Amino acid sequence: MKILVTGAAGFIGMHVARRLLERGDEVIGVDNLNPYYDVRLKRDRLAQLAPFPAFRFVELDLADRAAAGRLFVQEGFARVIHLAAQAGVRHSLANPLAYVDSNLVGFAHVLEGCRHGGVEHLIYASSSSVYGGNTRMPFSEHDNVDHPISLYAATKKANELMAHAYSHLYRLPATGLRFFTVYGPWGRPDMALFLFTRAILDGRPIEVFNQGAMQRDFTYIDDVVEGVVRVLDRVAAPDPRFDPRSPDPAASTAPWRIYNIGNHQPLELMSYIETLEKALGRRAELRLLPMQPGDVPATFADTAALREAVGFAPATPVAVGVERFVQWYRGYYGERAAAAG
């Protein structure tokens, strides 16, 4: 298939694109290479895809309506995996309009491209952040998610609603995936594992919010990729069991679906740090801080729906995933330092 992967220079995007290329698909990767974090890392991710003859990269900002429209007209995609977004809960407090441009305007252009291009299935990234003020665990797709506590979360909830409208009006099959704290090799520098690793190796204290009383459902990148690809191959269809008198937030009479992709094993943040210390062979100096605005104290994915739909749910142990990340980090930055020297 000819597949568009947006955010192809991103953490999840690069891994998804590589998996599709390895199985024989043609992939057009799109990214605007914005400087939210080190662009060199993004270019080095793209370099992992360059050896595949069936890969082509297009530098493009999806918030540019004309450019996005031309892309869909010229390429004629069979399916679309939309992973491009302005990420990060904390950054949304300081720069909210970046989230409007990327996550709302850009997504609207993707929906229009899919609608007019006759795309067979749109997969798009949502987030565990949509659960917001919910405290019932585990987080289920069948729960109401109308109380986001950050603009980032609100944009992801908006994406789900926008996709539903297009699915209903134009019968565009669309599936949203709520990712839970994805980590692993080539990860984002603004995520906890990356920040902690860099600080510990540099001999600096790590910042631990909510005095360390946090739980996260850490999900390894290979498991996320497996889930994305399996869902891509299962085109969303209307749910014949949907009852409009008692609507299920996870289903619809439209070809629209929502799934959690999480490890279903929440871990205390302090245990996560201990796991990282073992992998690094170094102790961390902790700087305990209050809860950050927009953060939630815990996440925990109910993955029953994903398992029922595609016969898979993430299960990579955190100790395994953290060790793999540390090996990558030391190799990548060690080699870069040697090259610079």
C-alpha positions in Angstrom: 0.0 0.0 0.0 1.0 3.6 -0.4 0.8 5.1 3.0 1.3 8.6 4.3 3.0 8.9 7.7 2.9 12.4 9.1 5.4 13.3 11.8 7.8 10.8 10.1 10.9 12.5 11.7 9.3 12.1 15.1 9.8 9.3 17.7 6.8 7.2 16.9 6.6 8.3 13.3 10.1 7.0 12.4 9.5 3.6 14.0 6.1 3.2 12.4 7.4 4.2 9.0 10.3 1.7 9.3 8.0 -1.1 10.2 5.8 -0.4 7.2 8.8 -0.3 4.9 10.2 -3.5 6.3 6.9 -5.3 5.4 6.9 -3.9 1.9 4.7 -0.8 1.9 5.5 2.4 0.1 5.7 5.3 2.6 5.6 9.0 2.1 6.9 10.7 5.2 5.9 14.2 6.0 7.3 16.5 8.8 7.9 20.2 9.2 11.1 19.7 11.2 10.2 22.4 13.7 12.7 23.3 16.4 10.6 22.3 19.4 13.6 20.0 20.2 16.9 19.2 18.5 16.4 19.1 14.7 19.5 17.0 14.4 17.8 14.2 16.2 14.9 14.4 13.8 17.2 14.3 10.8 19.1 11.4 12.2 15.8 9.5 12.6 15.0 10.2 8.9 18.5 8.8 8.1 17.3 5.4 9.4 14.6 5.4 6.7 16.7 6.7 3.8 18.1 3.3 2.8 14.6 2.0 1.9 13.9 2.6 -1.8 10.1 2.8 -1.1 10.5 5.8 1.3 10.3 9.4 0.3 10.4 12.4 2.6 8.5 15.6 2.1 9.3 18.6 4.4 5.9 20.2 4.8 3.8 22.0 7.4 0.3 20.5 7.5 -1.0 23.8 8.7 -0.3 25.1 5.2 -3.7 24.4 3.6 -2.5 24.7 0.0 0.6 22.6 0.5 -1.3 19.9 2.3 -4.0 19.8 -0.3 -1.5 19.4 -3.1 0.2 16.6 -1.3 -3.0 14.5 -1.1 -3.9 15.3 -4.8 -0.5 14.4 -6.1 0.2 11.3 -4.1 -3.2 9.4 -3.9 -2.7 7.6 -0.6 -4.4 4.4 0.2 -4.1 4.9 4.0 -2.9 7.6 6.3 -1.2 7.4 9.7 -1.3 10.9 11.2 1.2 11.2 14.0 2.3 14.8 13.4 1.4 17.1 16.3 2.8 19.7 18.7 3.5 17.5 21.6 4.0 18.1 25.3 1.6 19.1 28.1 3.9 21.6 29.7 4.8 23.4 26.5 1.1 24.0 25.8 1.0 26.2 28.9 3.6 28.5 27.4 2.8 28.4 23.7 -0.8 27.5 23.2 -1.2 28.8 19.7 1.4 26.3 18.4 -1.1 23.6 19.4 -4.0 25.3 17.7 -2.0 25.6 14.4 -0.6 22.0 14.4 -3.1 19.9 16.3 -6.3 21.6 15.1 -5.7 23.4 11.8 -3.2 20.8 10.6 -5.6 17.9 11.5 -8.4 19.6 9.7 -6.3 19.7 6.5 -5.5 16.0 6.9 -9.2 15.2 7.3 -10.0 17.2 4.1 -7.2 15.4 2.3 -8.5 12.1 3.3 -12.1 13.0 2.4 -11.4 14.2 -1.1 -8.6 11.6 -1.7 -10.8 8.6 -1.0 -8.5 7.4 1.8 -9.5 3.8 2.9 -8.5 4.3 6.6 -7.2 7.2 8.7 -5.2 6.3 11.9 -4.5 9.3 14.1 -2.7 9.8 17.4 -4.7 10.8 20.4 -3.4 10.7 23.9 -3.9 9.3 27.4 -4.1 13.0 28.3 -7.7 13.2 27.2 -8.7 11.4 30.4 -7.8 14.6 32.2 -9.6 14.8 35.5 -10.8 11.2 35.5 -9.7 9.2 38.5 -11.4 5.8 37.9 -8.7 3.3 37.0 -7.9 1.8 34.6 -8.8 4.4 32.0 -11.4 2.9 29.6 -12.4 4.1 26.2 -16.0 3.7 27.4 -15.5 6.4 30.0 -16.6 10.0 29.4 -13.5 12.3 28.7 -15.0 15.8 28.8 -12.7 17.3 31.4 -9.3 17.9 29.9 -6.8 19.8 32.2 -4.4 21.0 29.5 -4.8 22.6 26.1 -2.8 19.7 24.6 -5.4 17.3 26.0 -8.2 19.4 24.7 -6.7 19.4 21.2 -6.5 15.6 21.2 -10.1 15.3 22.4 -11.0 17.8 19.6 -9.2 15.5 17.1 -11.4 12.6 18.1 -14.6 14.7 17.7 -13.4 16.1 14.4 -12.7 12.6 13.1 -16.1 11.4 14.2 -17.8 14.2 12.3 -15.9 13.3 9.1 -16.6 9.6 9.6 -20.3 10.3 10.1 -20.7 12.8 7.2 -18.4 11.3 4.6 -18.1 7.7 5.8 -14.3 8.1 6.3 -13.1 5.2 8.3 -11.0 6.7 11.1 -9.4 5.2 14.2 -7.9 7.2 17.1 -5.2 5.7 19.3 -4.7 7.0 22.8 -1.0 6.5 23.5 0.2 6.1 27.1 3.7 7.4 27.9 5.6 6.0 25.0 9.4 5.5 25.6 12.3 3.7 23.9 15.3 4.2 21.6 15.1 7.5 19.5 12.7 8.9 22.1 11.8 12.6 22.6 14.2 14.7 24.6 11.4 16.4 26.5 10.1 13.1 28.0 11.0 11.9 31.5 13.3 9.0 30.6 15.4 11.1 28.2 15.6 14.0 30.7 16.5 11.7 33.6 19.2 9.8 31.7 20.9 13.0 30.5 20.8 14.6 33.9 22.1 11.5 35.7 25.0 11.0 33.2 25.8 14.7 33.5 25.9 14.5 37.3 22.9 16.9 37.7 19.8 16.4 39.9 16.7 15.1 38.2 13.4 17.0 38.7 10.7 14.8 40.2 7.2 16.3 40.2 4.5 15.7 42.8 7.2 14.8 45.3 7.5 11.5 43.3 4.0 10.4 44.0 3.2 9.7 40.3 2.2 6.6 38.4 2.6 6.1 34.6 1.6 3.4 32.3 5.0 3.3 30.5 4.6 1.8 27.0 7.5 0.5 24.9 7.9 1.8 21.4 7.9 -1.6 19.7 4.5 -2.4 21.3 3.1 0.9 20.1 4.2 0.2 16.6 2.7 -3.3 16.6 -0.6 -1.8 17.8 -0.6 0.9 15.2 0.1 -1.4 12.3 -2.5 -4.0 13.4 -5.1 -1.3 13.8 -4.2 0.1 10.4 -5.0 -3.2 8.8 -8.4 -3.4 10.5 -10.4 -0.8 8.8 -12.9 0.9 11.2 -16.5 0.0 10.7 -19.8 1.0 12.3 -20.7 -0.7 15.5 -24.0 -2.6 15.1 -24.4 -2.6 18.9 -24.3 1.2 19.2 -27.4 2.5 21.1 -28.0 6.2 20.6 -30.2 6.3 23.7 -27.2 5.3 25.8 -24.2 6.3 23.6 -20.8 4.5 24.1 -18.0 7.1 23.8 -15.8 4.4 22.2 -18.2 3.4 19.4 -20.5 4.8 16.8 -22.9 4.2 13.9 -20.1 5.8 11.8 -16.9 3.9 10.8 -15.0 5.3 13.8 -13.1 3.7 16.6 -11.0 4.7 19.6 -8.4 2.4 21.3 -6.0 2.8 24.2 -2.4 1.6 23.5 -0.8 1.2 26.9 1.1 -1.4 28.9 -1.7 -2.0 31.3 0.9 -2.0 34.1 1.2 1.4 35.8 4.5 1.9 37.6 5.4 4.2 40.4 7.7 6.9 39.2 10.2 6.2 41.9 10.4 2.5 40.8 10.9 3.8 37.2 13.9 5.9 38.4 15.3 2.9 40.3 15.1 0.8 37.1 17.0 3.5 35.2 19.6 3.7 37.9 20.3 0.0 37.5 20.5 0.3 33.8 23.0 3.2 34.0 24.9 1.9 37.0 24.6 5.3 38.7 22.5 6.8 41.4 20.2 9.8 40.7 20.1 12.9 42.8 16.5 13.8 43.3 15.0 17.3 43.3 11.5 16.9 44.6 9.0 19.4 43.2 5.2 20.1 43.4 2.8 18.8 40.8 3.0 20.7 37.5 -0.1 22.4 36.1 -1.7 20.2 33.5 -0.2 17.0 34.8 -2.2 14.1 36.2 -1.0 11.9 39.2 -1.6 8.6 37.4 -2.4 6.9 34.1 -3.4 3.3 33.6 -4.7 1.9 30.3 -7.5 -0.6 29.9 -6.4 -2.5 26.8 -9.3 -5.0 26.6 -10.8 -3.3 23.5 -7.5 -3.3 21.6 -6.9 -7.0 22.4 -10.4 -7.9 21.3 -10.1 -5.9 18.1 -6.6 -6.9 16.9 -5.5 -9.8 19.2 -2.6 -7.8 20.7 -1.8 -5.6 23.7 1.5 -4.1 24.9 3.5 -6.2 27.4 7.2 -5.4 27.2 8.6 -5.2 30.8 9.8 -1.7 31.8 13.2 -3.1 32.8 13.7 -4.4 29.3 12.6 -1.2 27.6 14.7 1.0 29.8 17.8 -1.1 29.2 17.3 -0.8 25.4 16.9 3.0 25.7 20.0 3.3 27.7 22.0 1.3 25.2 20.7 3.4 22.4 21.4 6.7 24.3 25.0 5.8 25.1 25.6 4.6 21.5 24.0 7.6 19.9 25.5 10.4 22.0 28.8 8.6 22.5 29.2 8.3 18.8 28.1 12.0 18.3 30.6 13.1 20.9 33.4 11.1 19.4 32.5 12.5 15.9 32.5 16.1 17.3 35.8 15.5 19.0 
